[in-house]
Amino acid sequence: MRERFRTTRWTRHLVYRAEFTRTTWKLRVGLVAVLVVVPWLTSGCWTVAIARSLTCEAGHAPSDAILVENFESSYLAYERAAQLRREGLAARVLVQTMTEPDGQEPSEVTLGRLEVMARIARVGAIEIIPTRPREPITLNAVRDMQHFLERERIRSLIVVMPILRSERSALVYAATLGRSGITVWCEPVQGSVDANNWTRSWHGIQDVLEQWVKLQYYRLYVLPFAQHPQEPEA
């Protein structure tokens, strides 16, 4: 007994005995089934929640102007702007559009496309607000729009925008125009892809995932850390 004890003490510096517990194939298959089946059965809830997290809280009131956001050109936005104007919510309709990368004005093709959509939607007279394509695009574009709004003494605004990017835009407007005392109302426009059908096509999935990633980028990085002092207007 003593010899065995000595051998055990000496060998413990070189080898040791351990017990391992491993899962069975039945448990592994069961876990995989749960991870697949549960999301599938509850997809009607969480897919809608993801899409709704991209949508701002809609609302409007009589304002100084209606702004058609044109980062993602949509004819439906012009139709909605025309409807709001006919309802008497604002007399002026502004349209935001990007300038050329190496120029100060939008191209003639871009302006022509905007005018055609406005004419077909029967918006009436529109005013163009050129914004420069500088990263981060939405933040710097809204800063450019702020110069125009302050110069025109516009203190309240209804912004018409695509529904899946509306929450990101609303956050940027609140952090810029809102802080300067301009009241901004969010008016999201329903497109072909919405909270209830975005998982039915690859285009819808791509659109929602892209907008979700961009929303987190603005929420977690751009607005907390990348808001540099505004440049003086040229």
PESULRA-V132865 format. One record per residue. N is the residue number from 1. RES is the residue in three letters. PHI is phi in degrees with one decimal (999 if undefined). Layout:
BEGIN
n->[N	N]
res->[RES	RES]
phi->[PHI	PHI]
END
This chain:
BEGIN
n->[1	2	3	4	5	6	7	8	9	10	11	12	13	14	15	16	17	18	19	20	21	22	23	24	25	26	27	28	29	30	31	32	33	34	35	36	37	38	39	40	41	42	43	44	45	46	47	48	49	50	51	52	53	54	55	56	57	58	59	60	61	62	63	64	65	66	67	68	69	70	71	72	73	74	75	76	77	78	79	80	81	82	83	84	85	86	87	88	89	90	91	92	93	94	95	96	97	98	99	100	101	102	103	104	105	106	107	108	109	110	111	112	113	114	115	116	117	118	119	120	121	122	123	124	125	126	127	128	129	130	131	132	133	134	135	136	137	138	139	140	141	142	143	144	145	146	147	148	149	150	151	152	153	154	155	156	157	158	159	160	161	162	163	164	165	166	167	168	169	170	171	172	173	174	175	176	177	178	179	180	181	182	183	184	185	186	187	188	189	190	191	192	193	194	195	196	197	198	199	200	201	202	203	204	205	206	207	208	209	210	211	212	213	214	215	216	217	218	219	220	221	222	223	224	225	226	227	228	229	230	231	232	233	234]
res->[MET	ARG	GLU	ARG	PHE	ARG	THR	THR	ARG	TRP	THR	ARG	HIS	LEU	VAL	TYR	ARG	ALA	GLU	PHE	THR	ARG	THR	THR	TRP	LYS	LEU	ARG	VAL	GLY	LEU	VAL	ALA	VAL	LEU	VAL	VAL	VAL	PRO	TRP	LEU	THR	SER	GLY	CYS	TRP	THR	VAL	ALA	ILE	ALA	ARG	SER	LEU	THR	CYS	GLU	ALA	GLY	HIS	ALA	PRO	SER	ASP	ALA	ILE	LEU	VAL	GLU	ASN	PHE	GLU	SER	SER	TYR	LEU	ALA	TYR	GLU	ARG	ALA	ALA	GLN	LEU	ARG	ARG	GLU	GLY	LEU	ALA	ALA	ARG	VAL	LEU	VAL	GLN	THR	MET	THR	GLU	PRO	ASP	GLY	GLN	GLU	PRO	SER	GLU	VAL	THR	LEU	GLY	ARG	LEU	GLU	VAL	MET	ALA	ARG	ILE	ALA	ARG	VAL	GLY	ALA	ILE	GLU	ILE	ILE	PRO	THR	ARG	PRO	ARG	GLU	PRO	ILE	THR	LEU	ASN	ALA	VAL	ARG	ASP	MET	GLN	HIS	PHE	LEU	GLU	ARG	GLU	ARG	ILE	ARG	SER	LEU	ILE	VAL	VAL	MET	PRO	ILE	LEU	ARG	SER	GLU	ARG	SER	ALA	LEU	VAL	TYR	ALA	ALA	THR	LEU	GLY	ARG	SER	GLY	ILE	THR	VAL	TRP	CYS	GLU	PRO	VAL	GLN	GLY	SER	VAL	ASP	ALA	ASN	ASN	TRP	THR	ARG	SER	TRP	HIS	GLY	ILE	GLN	ASP	VAL	LEU	GLU	GLN	TRP	VAL	LYS	LEU	GLN	TYR	TYR	ARG	LEU	TYR	VAL	LEU	PRO	PHE	ALA	GLN	HIS	PRO	GLN	GLU	PRO	GLU	ALA]
phi->[999	-65.4	-64.1	-62.8	-65.0	-65.9	-64.1	-64.7	-65.2	-74.6	-76.6	-65.3	-79.9	-114.4	-137.7	-148.3	-106.6	-137.7	-110.6	-118.8	-112.4	-117.9	-75.2	-84.6	-64.7	-66.4	-66.8	-64.0	-64.2	-62.4	-65.2	-62.2	-61.9	-64.8	-65.4	-92.3	-72.4	-61.5	-59.8	-66.9	-68.1	-101.6	-60.1	-63.3	-92.7	-75.7	-68.5	-66.0	-63.9	-62.3	-65.4	-68.2	-67.8	-90.1	-107.0	-76.0	-78.4	-74.3	174.5	-155.1	-154.4	-51.3	-137.3	-74.0	-158.8	-110.8	-113.1	-94.9	-74.9	-125.3	-64.3	-125.0	-56.3	-139.7	-63.8	-61.1	-65.0	-69.9	-61.9	-67.3	-62.3	-63.3	-63.9	-63.0	-66.9	-64.7	-77.1	81.7	-79.1	-164.2	-91.0	-106.7	-120.7	-105.8	-126.7	-85.4	-150.8	-82.0	-80.5	-69.7	-55.8	-110.4	-136.0	-101.8	-127.9	-62.8	-69.7	-64.3	-64.5	-62.2	-63.3	-63.3	-65.0	-63.5	-66.0	-65.4	-63.6	-65.2	-69.0	-65.8	-77.4	59.9	-73.0	97.4	-65.9	-124.5	-119.5	-89.0	-113.8	-72.4	-128.8	-83.4	-81.7	-120.1	-76.3	-69.8	-57.0	-62.9	-60.9	-71.5	-66.0	-66.2	-63.5	-63.5	-63.6	-61.4	-59.0	-64.0	-62.8	-68.9	-66.1	-88.2	58.4	-90.8	-112.2	-147.0	-150.5	-104.8	-101.7	-97.3	-148.1	-59.6	-64.6	-78.8	-111.0	-68.6	-66.2	-63.1	-62.6	-61.2	-62.5	-68.7	-61.9	-65.6	-78.8	-117.0	-64.6	-60.5	-70.4	-90.9	92.8	-93.4	-79.5	-120.0	-106.4	-94.6	-128.9	-72.0	-108.0	-73.6	-108.5	-71.8	-102.8	-138.7	-63.4	-94.3	-127.9	-66.4	-82.1	-84.9	-143.5	-64.0	-63.0	-64.5	-62.4	-62.2	-64.3	-66.3	-62.8	-63.0	-66.7	-66.4	-63.4	-64.9	-62.2	-67.2	-60.9	-70.5	-69.9	-97.7	-122.5	-61.3	-69.2	-75.2	-122.9	-107.0	-88.5	-79.3	-56.1	-67.1	-78.4	-63.5	-67.5	-74.4]
END
